[in-house]
Amino acid sequence: MKNRLRSALAWFLVSFFAYFRYLLIVAIVLLLGSIFFHPLLYAGLLSLALDAIFSAVVTMKVLIVVPIENEKFVFGEEV
């Protein structure tokens, strides 16, 4: 059960951070664009802040997973 839970958790984290890294890319592009157009600086900073908030919230939710007690799991066994 622990291996299955760890595997699911790993795939969840990989997919989540792969998805929200787009916010980081957007932030970098906006910050570079702010050289030519100053208001883009604020949009880039907002994107960086949202990326940090989303990452922190999901990480906290994942770390607060309560283990299921008294559950016996045998791979391949039908319930």
PDB file of N, CA, C and O in Angstrom:
ATOM      1  N   MET A   1       0.825  -1.197   0.000  1.00  0.00           N
ATOM      2  CA  MET A   1       0.000   0.000   0.000  1.00  0.00           C
ATOM      3  C   MET A   1       0.869   1.260   0.000  1.00  0.00           C
ATOM      4  O   MET A   1       0.564   2.234  -0.689  1.00  0.00           O
ATOM      5  N   LYS A   2       1.950   1.230   0.778  1.00  0.00           N
ATOM      6  CA  LYS A   2       2.810   2.404   0.846  1.00  0.00           C
ATOM      7  C   LYS A   2       3.449   2.698  -0.503  1.00  0.00           C
ATOM      8  O   LYS A   2       3.534   3.856  -0.911  1.00  0.00           O
ATOM      9  N   ASN A   3       3.902   1.651  -1.203  1.00  0.00           N
ATOM     10  CA  ASN A   3       4.523   1.862  -2.507  1.00  0.00           C
ATOM     11  C   ASN A   3       3.526   2.427  -3.509  1.00  0.00           C
ATOM     12  O   ASN A   3       3.863   3.301  -4.308  1.00  0.00           O
ATOM     13  N   ARG A   4       2.304   1.924  -3.463  1.00  0.00           N
ATOM     14  CA  ARG A   4       1.280   2.417  -4.378  1.00  0.00           C
ATOM     15  C   ARG A   4       0.937   3.869  -4.074  1.00  0.00           C
ATOM     16  O   ARG A   4       0.758   4.674  -4.989  1.00  0.00           O
ATOM     17  N   LEU A   5       0.846   4.202  -2.802  1.00  0.00           N
ATOM     18  CA  LEU A   5       0.556   5.576  -2.405  1.00  0.00           C
ATOM     19  C   LEU A   5       1.700   6.507  -2.799  1.00  0.00           C
ATOM     20  O   LEU A   5       1.465   7.615  -3.281  1.00  0.00           O
ATOM     21  N   ARG A   6       2.917   6.063  -2.599  1.00  0.00           N
ATOM     22  CA  ARG A   6       4.078   6.876  -2.976  1.00  0.00           C
ATOM     23  C   ARG A   6       4.131   7.087  -4.485  1.00  0.00           C
ATOM     24  O   ARG A   6       4.442   8.183  -4.952  1.00  0.00           O
ATOM     25  N   SER A   7       3.832   6.050  -5.238  1.00  0.00           N
ATOM     26  CA  SER A   7       3.839   6.163  -6.691  1.00  0.00           C
ATOM     27  C   SER A   7       2.776   7.150  -7.163  1.00  0.00           C
ATOM     28  O   SER A   7       3.040   7.988  -8.025  1.00  0.00           O
ATOM     29  N   ALA A   8       1.581   7.049  -6.601  1.00  0.00           N
ATOM     30  CA  ALA A   8       0.508   7.975  -6.974  1.00  0.00           C
ATOM     31  C   ALA A   8       0.871   9.403  -6.589  1.00  0.00           C
ATOM     32  O   ALA A   8       0.613  10.342  -7.342  1.00  0.00           O
ATOM     33  N   LEU A   9       1.466   9.560  -5.423  1.00  0.00           N
ATOM     34  CA  LEU A   9       1.878  10.877  -4.960  1.00  0.00           C
ATOM     35  C   LEU A   9       2.951  11.461  -5.874  1.00  0.00           C
ATOM     36  O   LEU A   9       2.909  12.644  -6.211  1.00  0.00           O
ATOM     37  N   ALA A  10       3.903  10.636  -6.269  1.00  0.00           N
ATOM     38  CA  ALA A  10       4.974  11.095  -7.153  1.00  0.00           C
ATOM     39  C   ALA A  10       4.419  11.551  -8.502  1.00  0.00           C
ATOM     40  O   ALA A  10       4.805  12.603  -9.012  1.00  0.00           O
ATOM     41  N   TRP A  11       3.519  10.763  -9.075  1.00  0.00           N
ATOM     42  CA  TRP A  11       2.934  11.143 -10.363  1.00  0.00           C
ATOM     43  C   TRP A  11       2.114  12.419 -10.225  1.00  0.00           C
ATOM     44  O   TRP A  11       2.129  13.264 -11.120  1.00  0.00           O
ATOM     45  N   PHE A  12       1.406  12.565  -9.122  1.00  0.00           N
ATOM     46  CA  PHE A  12       0.619  13.777  -8.899  1.00  0.00           C
ATOM     47  C   PHE A  12       1.530  14.997  -8.831  1.00  0.00           C
ATOM     48  O   PHE A  12       1.257  16.014  -9.468  1.00  0.00           O
ATOM     49  N   LEU A  13       2.603  14.900  -8.067  1.00  0.00           N
ATOM     50  CA  LEU A  13       3.513  16.031  -7.933  1.00  0.00           C
ATOM     51  C   LEU A  13       4.165  16.395  -9.259  1.00  0.00           C
ATOM     52  O   LEU A  13       4.284  17.571  -9.602  1.00  0.00           O
ATOM     53  N   VAL A  14       4.587  15.373 -10.000  1.00  0.00           N
ATOM     54  CA  VAL A  14       5.229  15.635 -11.292  1.00  0.00           C
ATOM     55  C   VAL A  14       4.258  16.331 -12.238  1.00  0.00           C
ATOM     56  O   VAL A  14       4.619  17.313 -12.888  1.00  0.00           O
ATOM     57  N   SER A  15       3.030  15.828 -12.319  1.00  0.00           N
ATOM     58  CA  SER A  15       2.059  16.437 -13.235  1.00  0.00           C
ATOM     59  C   SER A  15       1.669  17.838 -12.777  1.00  0.00           C
ATOM     60  O   SER A  15       1.488  18.734 -13.601  1.00  0.00           O
ATOM     61  N   PHE A  16       1.538  18.031 -11.459  1.00  0.00           N
ATOM     62  CA  PHE A  16       1.157  19.351 -10.963  1.00  0.00           C
ATOM     63  C   PHE A  16       2.228  20.382 -11.259  1.00  0.00           C
ATOM     64  O   PHE A  16       1.934  21.445 -11.806  1.00  0.00           O
ATOM     65  N   PHE A  17       3.470  20.078 -10.903  1.00  0.00           N
ATOM     66  CA  PHE A  17       4.522  21.060 -11.102  1.00  0.00           C
ATOM     67  C   PHE A  17       4.828  21.270 -12.577  1.00  0.00           C
ATOM     68  O   PHE A  17       5.246  22.359 -12.971  1.00  0.00           O
ATOM     69  N   ALA A  18       4.625  20.234 -13.404  1.00  0.00           N
ATOM     70  CA  ALA A  18       4.795  20.420 -14.846  1.00  0.00           C
ATOM     71  C   ALA A  18       3.743  21.393 -15.372  1.00  0.00           C
ATOM     72  O   ALA A  18       4.030  22.216 -16.241  1.00  0.00           O
ATOM     73  N   TYR A  19       2.524  21.295 -14.843  1.00  0.00           N
ATOM     74  CA  TYR A  19       1.452  22.194 -15.293  1.00  0.00           C
ATOM     75  C   TYR A  19       1.693  23.622 -14.819  1.00  0.00           C
ATOM     76  O   TYR A  19       1.588  24.557 -15.611  1.00  0.00           O
ATOM     77  N   PHE A  20       2.009  23.803 -13.560  1.00  0.00           N
ATOM     78  CA  PHE A  20       2.129  25.153 -13.027  1.00  0.00           C
ATOM     79  C   PHE A  20       3.466  25.811 -13.338  1.00  0.00           C
ATOM     80  O   PHE A  20       3.650  26.991 -13.041  1.00  0.00           O
ATOM     81  N   ARG A  21       4.398  25.077 -13.925  1.00  0.00           N
ATOM     82  CA  ARG A  21       5.636  25.722 -14.358  1.00  0.00           C
ATOM     83  C   ARG A  21       5.363  26.668 -15.516  1.00  0.00           C
ATOM     84  O   ARG A  21       6.180  27.542 -15.808  1.00  0.00           O
ATOM     85  N   TYR A  22       4.211  26.501 -16.185  1.00  0.00           N
ATOM     86  CA  TYR A  22       3.853  27.457 -17.233  1.00  0.00           C
ATOM     87  C   TYR A  22       3.717  28.856 -16.653  1.00  0.00           C
ATOM     88  O   TYR A  22       4.038  29.835 -17.327  1.00  0.00           O
ATOM     89  N   LEU A  23       3.248  28.968 -15.418  1.00  0.00           N
ATOM     90  CA  LEU A  23       3.177  30.281 -14.772  1.00  0.00           C
ATOM     91  C   LEU A  23       4.567  30.882 -14.606  1.00  0.00           C
ATOM     92  O   LEU A  23       4.746  32.092 -14.747  1.00  0.00           O
ATOM     93  N   LEU A  24       5.544  30.040 -14.308  1.00  0.00           N
ATOM     94  CA  LEU A  24       6.912  30.530 -14.157  1.00  0.00           C
ATOM     95  C   LEU A  24       7.448  31.027 -15.497  1.00  0.00           C
ATOM     96  O   LEU A  24       8.114  32.060 -15.559  1.00  0.00           O
ATOM     97  N   ILE A  25       7.158  30.294 -16.560  1.00  0.00           N
ATOM     98  CA  ILE A  25       7.600  30.712 -17.893  1.00  0.00           C
ATOM     99  C   ILE A  25       6.938  32.032 -18.277  1.00  0.00           C
ATOM    100  O   ILE A  25       7.589  32.932 -18.809  1.00  0.00           O
ATOM    101  N   VAL A  26       5.632  32.141 -18.003  1.00  0.00           N
ATOM    102  CA  VAL A  26       4.917  33.391 -18.288  1.00  0.00           C
ATOM    103  C   VAL A  26       5.533  34.542 -17.493  1.00  0.00           C
ATOM    104  O   VAL A  26       5.703  35.643 -18.017  1.00  0.00           O
ATOM    105  N   ALA A  27       5.865  34.286 -16.238  1.00  0.00           N
ATOM    106  CA  ALA A  27       6.457  35.335 -15.399  1.00  0.00           C
ATOM    107  C   ALA A  27       7.790  35.804 -15.972  1.00  0.00           C
ATOM    108  O   ALA A  27       8.065  37.004 -16.001  1.00  0.00           O
ATOM    109  N   ILE A  28       8.612  34.871 -16.425  1.00  0.00           N
ATOM    110  CA  ILE A  28       9.919  35.241 -16.985  1.00  0.00           C
ATOM    111  C   ILE A  28       9.743  36.075 -18.247  1.00  0.00           C
ATOM    112  O   ILE A  28      10.428  37.080 -18.434  1.00  0.00           O
ATOM    113  N   VAL A  29       8.824  35.655 -19.112  1.00  0.00           N
ATOM    114  CA  VAL A  29       8.565  36.408 -20.344  1.00  0.00           C
ATOM    115  C   VAL A  29       8.058  37.813 -20.017  1.00  0.00           C
ATOM    116  O   VAL A  29       8.494  38.791 -20.625  1.00  0.00           O
ATOM    117  N   LEU A  30       7.138  37.911 -19.058  1.00  0.00           N
ATOM    118  CA  LEU A  30       6.603  39.226 -18.691  1.00  0.00           C
ATOM    119  C   LEU A  30       7.670  40.119 -18.063  1.00  0.00           C
ATOM    120  O   LEU A  30       7.714  41.320 -18.329  1.00  0.00           O
ATOM    121  N   LEU A  31       8.527  39.531 -17.232  1.00  0.00           N
ATOM    122  CA  LEU A  31       9.580  40.336 -16.613  1.00  0.00           C
ATOM    123  C   LEU A  31      10.581  40.821 -17.656  1.00  0.00           C
ATOM    124  O   LEU A  31      11.068  41.948 -17.572  1.00  0.00           O
ATOM    125  N   LEU A  32      10.890  39.974 -18.639  1.00  0.00           N
ATOM    126  CA  LEU A  32      11.775  40.416 -19.719  1.00  0.00           C
ATOM    127  C   LEU A  32      11.089  41.480 -20.575  1.00  0.00           C
ATOM    128  O   LEU A  32      11.731  42.430 -21.025  1.00  0.00           O
ATOM    129  N   GLY A  33       9.789  41.319 -20.797  1.00  0.00           N
ATOM    130  CA  GLY A  33       9.041  42.314 -21.561  1.00  0.00           C
ATOM    131  C   GLY A  33       8.903  43.636 -20.834  1.00  0.00           C
ATOM    132  O   GLY A  33       8.654  44.667 -21.460  1.00  0.00           O
ATOM    133  N   SER A  34       9.060  43.619 -19.527  1.00  0.00           N
ATOM    134  CA  SER A  34       8.915  44.856 -18.752  1.00  0.00           C
ATOM    135  C   SER A  34      10.043  45.843 -19.038  1.00  0.00           C
ATOM    136  O   SER A  34       9.957  47.016 -18.675  1.00  0.00           O
ATOM    137  N   ILE A  35      11.096  45.363 -19.688  1.00  0.00           N
ATOM    138  CA  ILE A  35      12.175  46.277 -20.090  1.00  0.00           C
ATOM    139  C   ILE A  35      11.621  47.315 -21.067  1.00  0.00           C
ATOM    140  O   ILE A  35      12.005  48.484 -21.029  1.00  0.00           O
ATOM    141  N   PHE A  36      10.710  46.872 -21.944  1.00  0.00           N
ATOM    142  CA  PHE A  36      10.152  47.759 -22.962  1.00  0.00           C
ATOM    143  C   PHE A  36       8.822  48.386 -22.545  1.00  0.00           C
ATOM    144  O   PHE A  36       8.493  49.489 -22.981  1.00  0.00           O
ATOM    145  N   PHE A  37       8.061  47.691 -21.706  1.00  0.00           N
ATOM    146  CA  PHE A  37       6.735  48.180 -21.306  1.00  0.00           C
ATOM    147  C   PHE A  37       6.591  47.944 -19.814  1.00  0.00           C
ATOM    148  O   PHE A  37       6.356  46.819 -19.373  1.00  0.00           O
ATOM    149  N   HIS A  38       6.733  49.017 -19.035  1.00  0.00           N
ATOM    150  CA  HIS A  38       6.853  48.918 -17.578  1.00  0.00           C
ATOM    151  C   HIS A  38       5.711  48.181 -16.865  1.00  0.00           C
ATOM    152  O   HIS A  38       6.000  47.436 -15.928  1.00  0.00           O
ATOM    153  N   PRO A  39       4.432  48.338 -17.245  1.00  0.00           N
ATOM    154  CA  PRO A  39       3.362  47.619 -16.521  1.00  0.00           C
ATOM    155  C   PRO A  39       3.481  46.095 -16.568  1.00  0.00           C
ATOM    156  O   PRO A  39       2.889  45.406 -15.737  1.00  0.00           O
ATOM    157  N   LEU A  40       4.234  45.563 -17.524  1.00  0.00           N
ATOM    158  CA  LEU A  40       4.431  44.111 -17.566  1.00  0.00           C
ATOM    159  C   LEU A  40       5.200  43.614 -16.343  1.00  0.00           C
ATOM    160  O   LEU A  40       5.111  42.440 -15.986  1.00  0.00           O
ATOM    161  N   LEU A  41       5.951  44.503 -15.707  1.00  0.00           N
ATOM    162  CA  LEU A  41       6.686  44.123 -14.501  1.00  0.00           C
ATOM    163  C   LEU A  41       5.724  43.649 -13.417  1.00  0.00           C
ATOM    164  O   LEU A  41       5.978  42.645 -12.751  1.00  0.00           O
ATOM    165  N   TYR A  42       4.620  44.371 -13.242  1.00  0.00           N
ATOM    166  CA  TYR A  42       3.656  44.000 -12.210  1.00  0.00           C
ATOM    167  C   TYR A  42       2.950  42.692 -12.555  1.00  0.00           C
ATOM    168  O   TYR A  42       2.677  41.880 -11.671  1.00  0.00           O
ATOM    169  N   ALA A  43       2.658  42.488 -13.821  1.00  0.00           N
ATOM    170  CA  ALA A  43       2.030  41.231 -14.246  1.00  0.00           C
ATOM    171  C   ALA A  43       2.984  40.059 -14.024  1.00  0.00           C
ATOM    172  O   ALA A  43       2.562  38.984 -13.597  1.00  0.00           O
ATOM    173  N   GLY A  44       4.258  40.263 -14.310  1.00  0.00           N
ATOM    174  CA  GLY A  44       5.249  39.212 -14.086  1.00  0.00           C
ATOM    175  C   GLY A  44       5.405  38.879 -12.613  1.00  0.00           C
ATOM    176  O   GLY A  44       5.510  37.711 -12.239  1.00  0.00           O
ATOM    177  N   LEU A  45       5.419  39.910 -11.778  1.00  0.00           N
ATOM    178  CA  LEU A  45       5.520  39.672 -10.334  1.00  0.00           C
ATOM    179  C   LEU A  45       4.278  38.962  -9.805  1.00  0.00           C
ATOM    180  O   LEU A  45       4.380  38.101  -8.932  1.00  0.00           O
ATOM    181  N   LEU A  46       3.102  39.320 -10.331  1.00  0.00           N
ATOM    182  CA  LEU A  46       1.868  38.651  -9.935  1.00  0.00           C
ATOM    183  C   LEU A  46       1.903  37.182 -10.344  1.00  0.00           C
ATOM    184  O   LEU A  46       1.478  36.312  -9.583  1.00  0.00           O
ATOM    185  N   SER A  47       2.407  36.907 -11.537  1.00  0.00           N
ATOM    186  CA  SER A  47       2.505  35.524 -11.999  1.00  0.00           C
ATOM    187  C   SER A  47       3.469  34.720 -11.123  1.00  0.00           C
ATOM    188  O   SER A  47       3.195  33.563 -10.802  1.00  0.00           O
ATOM    189  N   LEU A  48       4.582  35.317 -10.740  1.00  0.00           N
ATOM    190  CA  LEU A  48       5.523  34.641  -9.833  1.00  0.00           C
ATOM    191  C   LEU A  48       4.874  34.370  -8.482  1.00  0.00           C
ATOM    192  O   LEU A  48       5.057  33.298  -7.905  1.00  0.00           O
ATOM    193  N   ALA A  49       4.118  35.339  -7.978  1.00  0.00           N
ATOM    194  CA  ALA A  49       3.453  35.160  -6.684  1.00  0.00           C
ATOM    195  C   ALA A  49       2.410  34.050  -6.760  1.00  0.00           C
ATOM    196  O   ALA A  49       2.321  33.226  -5.851  1.00  0.00           O
ATOM    197  N   LEU A  50       1.620  34.018  -7.836  1.00  0.00           N
ATOM    198  CA  LEU A  50       0.622  32.960  -7.996  1.00  0.00           C
ATOM    199  C   LEU A  50       1.279  31.590  -8.093  1.00  0.00           C
ATOM    200  O   LEU A  50       0.781  30.615  -7.530  1.00  0.00           O
ATOM    201  N   ASP A  51       2.394  31.520  -8.804  1.00  0.00           N
ATOM    202  CA  ASP A  51       3.122  30.255  -8.919  1.00  0.00           C
ATOM    203  C   ASP A  51       3.577  29.775  -7.548  1.00  0.00           C
ATOM    204  O   ASP A  51       3.439  28.595  -7.223  1.00  0.00           O
ATOM    205  N   ALA A  52       4.116  30.677  -6.749  1.00  0.00           N
ATOM    206  CA  ALA A  52       4.582  30.304  -5.412  1.00  0.00           C
ATOM    207  C   ALA A  52       3.424  29.877  -4.518  1.00  0.00           C
ATOM    208  O   ALA A  52       3.540  28.910  -3.765  1.00  0.00           O
ATOM    209  N   ILE A  53       2.309  30.594  -4.601  1.00  0.00           N
ATOM    210  CA  ILE A  53       1.146  30.257  -3.770  1.00  0.00           C
ATOM    211  C   ILE A  53       0.581  28.899  -4.150  1.00  0.00           C
ATOM    212  O   ILE A  53       0.332  28.065  -3.280  1.00  0.00           O
ATOM    213  N   PHE A  54       0.373  28.666  -5.454  1.00  0.00           N
ATOM    214  CA  PHE A  54      -0.179  27.386  -5.900  1.00  0.00           C
ATOM    215  C   PHE A  54       0.735  26.229  -5.511  1.00  0.00           C
ATOM    216  O   PHE A  54       0.270  25.186  -5.052  1.00  0.00           O
ATOM    217  N   SER A  55       2.037  26.422  -5.699  1.00  0.00           N
ATOM    218  CA  SER A  55       2.984  25.362  -5.359  1.00  0.00           C
ATOM    219  C   SER A  55       2.958  25.067  -3.861  1.00  0.00           C
ATOM    220  O   SER A  55       2.964  23.905  -3.455  1.00  0.00           O
ATOM    221  N   ALA A  56       2.931  26.109  -3.047  1.00  0.00           N
ATOM    222  CA  ALA A  56       2.931  25.921  -1.596  1.00  0.00           C
ATOM    223  C   ALA A  56       1.648  25.264  -1.114  1.00  0.00           C
ATOM    224  O   ALA A  56       1.688  24.379  -0.259  1.00  0.00           O
ATOM    225  N   VAL A  57       0.508  25.687  -1.655  1.00  0.00           N
ATOM    226  CA  VAL A  57      -0.777  25.129  -1.220  1.00  0.00           C
ATOM    227  C   VAL A  57      -0.868  23.653  -1.556  1.00  0.00           C
ATOM    228  O   VAL A  57      -1.277  22.848  -0.719  1.00  0.00           O
ATOM    229  N   VAL A  58      -0.491  23.293  -2.769  1.00  0.00           N
ATOM    230  CA  VAL A  58      -0.582  21.882  -3.153  1.00  0.00           C
ATOM    231  C   VAL A  58       0.419  21.049  -2.366  1.00  0.00           C
ATOM    232  O   VAL A  58       0.111  19.927  -1.966  1.00  0.00           O
ATOM    233  N   THR A  59       1.604  21.581  -2.141  1.00  0.00           N
ATOM    234  CA  THR A  59       2.591  20.842  -1.357  1.00  0.00           C
ATOM    235  C   THR A  59       2.073  20.603   0.055  1.00  0.00           C
ATOM    236  O   THR A  59       2.235  19.507   0.593  1.00  0.00           O
ATOM    237  N   MET A  60       1.456  21.602   0.657  1.00  0.00           N
ATOM    238  CA  MET A  60       0.913  21.429   2.007  1.00  0.00           C
ATOM    239  C   MET A  60      -0.225  20.411   2.020  1.00  0.00           C
ATOM    240  O   MET A  60      -0.313  19.594   2.936  1.00  0.00           O
ATOM    241  N   LYS A  61      -1.097  20.453   1.012  1.00  0.00           N
ATOM    242  CA  LYS A  61      -2.207  19.502   0.957  1.00  0.00           C
ATOM    243  C   LYS A  61      -1.697  18.078   0.792  1.00  0.00           C
ATOM    244  O   LYS A  61      -2.260  17.139   1.356  1.00  0.00           O
ATOM    245  N   VAL A  62      -0.637  17.923   0.021  1.00  0.00           N
ATOM    246  CA  VAL A  62      -0.083  16.588  -0.199  1.00  0.00           C
ATOM    247  C   VAL A  62       0.604  16.079   1.064  1.00  0.00           C
ATOM    248  O   VAL A  62       0.529  14.889   1.372  1.00  0.00           O
ATOM    249  N   LEU A  63       1.266  16.961   1.789  1.00  0.00           N
ATOM    250  CA  LEU A  63       1.979  16.543   2.995  1.00  0.00           C
ATOM    251  C   LEU A  63       1.038  16.220   4.151  1.00  0.00           C
ATOM    252  O   LEU A  63       1.431  15.532   5.093  1.00  0.00           O
ATOM    253  N   ILE A  64      -0.201  16.711   4.088  1.00  0.00           N
ATOM    254  CA  ILE A  64      -1.147  16.483   5.171  1.00  0.00           C
ATOM    255  C   ILE A  64      -2.031  15.274   4.862  1.00  0.00           C
ATOM    256  O   ILE A  64      -3.147  15.184   5.372  1.00  0.00           O
ATOM    257  N   VAL A  65      -1.563  14.371   4.059  1.00  0.00           N
ATOM    258  CA  VAL A  65      -2.326  13.162   3.746  1.00  0.00           C
ATOM    259  C   VAL A  65      -2.308  12.259   4.974  1.00  0.00           C
ATOM    260  O   VAL A  65      -1.244  11.920   5.491  1.00  0.00           O
ATOM    261  N   VAL A  66      -3.474  11.882   5.425  1.00  0.00           N
ATOM    262  CA  VAL A  66      -3.586  11.012   6.596  1.00  0.00           C
ATOM    263  C   VAL A  66      -3.519   9.563   6.122  1.00  0.00           C
ATOM    264  O   VAL A  66      -4.294   9.168   5.252  1.00  0.00           O
ATOM    265  N   PRO A  67      -2.619   8.776   6.671  1.00  0.00           N
ATOM    266  CA  PRO A  67      -2.523   7.381   6.240  1.00  0.00           C
ATOM    267  C   PRO A  67      -3.770   6.585   6.617  1.00  0.00           C
ATOM    268  O   PRO A  67      -4.368   6.794   7.673  1.00  0.00           O
ATOM    269  N   ILE A  68      -4.136   5.691   5.749  1.00  0.00           N
ATOM    270  CA  ILE A  68      -5.294   4.837   6.002  1.00  0.00           C
ATOM    271  C   ILE A  68      -4.836   3.693   6.892  1.00  0.00           C
ATOM    272  O   ILE A  68      -3.963   2.911   6.514  1.00  0.00           O
ATOM    273  N   GLU A  69      -5.425   3.599   8.070  1.00  0.00           N
ATOM    274  CA  GLU A  69      -5.014   2.576   9.020  1.00  0.00           C
ATOM    275  C   GLU A  69      -5.867   1.327   8.865  1.00  0.00           C
ATOM    276  O   GLU A  69      -7.010   1.381   8.410  1.00  0.00           O
ATOM    277  N   ASN A  70      -5.290   0.222   9.249  1.00  0.00           N
ATOM    278  CA  ASN A  70      -5.967  -1.073   9.262  1.00  0.00           C
ATOM    279  C   ASN A  70      -6.470  -1.503   7.884  1.00  0.00           C
ATOM    280  O   ASN A  70      -7.448  -2.244   7.788  1.00  0.00           O
ATOM    281  N   GLU A  71      -5.823  -1.054   6.840  1.00  0.00           N
ATOM    282  CA  GLU A  71      -6.216  -1.487   5.505  1.00  0.00           C
ATOM    283  C   GLU A  71      -5.138  -2.434   4.988  1.00  0.00           C
ATOM    284  O   GLU A  71      -3.969  -2.067   4.874  1.00  0.00           O
ATOM    285  N   LYS A  72      -5.544  -3.627   4.686  1.00  0.00           N
ATOM    286  CA  LYS A  72      -4.605  -4.616   4.166  1.00  0.00           C
ATOM    287  C   LYS A  72      -4.799  -4.689   2.663  1.00  0.00           C
ATOM    288  O   LYS A  72      -5.912  -4.885   2.176  1.00  0.00           O
ATOM    289  N   PHE A  73      -3.713  -4.531   1.941  1.00  0.00           N
ATOM    290  CA  PHE A  73      -3.783  -4.535   0.489  1.00  0.00           C
ATOM    291  C   PHE A  73      -2.852  -5.607  -0.055  1.00  0.00           C
ATOM    292  O   PHE A  73      -1.674  -5.672   0.300  1.00  0.00           O
ATOM    293  N   VAL A  74      -3.396  -6.435  -0.910  1.00  0.00           N
ATOM    294  CA  VAL A  74      -2.587  -7.442  -1.595  1.00  0.00           C
ATOM    295  C   VAL A  74      -2.742  -7.180  -3.080  1.00  0.00           C
ATOM    296  O   VAL A  74      -3.855  -7.157  -3.604  1.00  0.00           O
ATOM    297  N   PHE A  75      -1.622  -6.984  -3.755  1.00  0.00           N
ATOM    298  CA  PHE A  75      -1.670  -6.653  -5.177  1.00  0.00           C
ATOM    299  C   PHE A  75      -2.330  -7.775  -5.972  1.00  0.00           C
ATOM    300  O   PHE A  75      -1.974  -8.944  -5.828  1.00  0.00           O
ATOM    301  N   GLY A  76      -3.282  -7.409  -6.801  1.00  0.00           N
ATOM    302  CA  GLY A  76      -3.965  -8.387  -7.640  1.00  0.00           C
ATOM    303  C   GLY A  76      -5.174  -9.022  -6.991  1.00  0.00           C
ATOM    304  O   GLY A  76      -5.854  -9.834  -7.618  1.00  0.00           O
ATOM    305  N   GLU A  77      -5.458  -8.671  -5.753  1.00  0.00           N
ATOM    306  CA  GLU A  77      -6.592  -9.271  -5.051  1.00  0.00           C
ATOM    307  C   GLU A  77      -7.833  -8.412  -5.256  1.00  0.00           C
ATOM    308  O   GLU A  77      -7.801  -7.199  -5.047  1.00  0.00           O
ATOM    309  N   GLU A  78      -8.913  -9.041  -5.662  1.00  0.00           N
ATOM    310  CA  GLU A  78     -10.176  -8.328  -5.859  1.00  0.00           C
ATOM    311  C   GLU A  78     -10.839  -8.065  -4.511  1.00  0.00           C
ATOM    312  O   GLU A  78     -10.749  -8.876  -3.589  1.00  0.00           O
ATOM    313  N   VAL A  79     -11.491  -6.943  -4.417  1.00  0.00           N
ATOM    314  CA  VAL A  79     -12.182  -6.597  -3.165  1.00  0.00           C
ATOM    315  C   VAL A  79     -13.604  -7.094  -3.214  1.00  0.00           C
ATOM    316  O   VAL A  79     -14.357  -6.906  -2.258  1.00  0.00           O
TER     317      VAL A  79
END
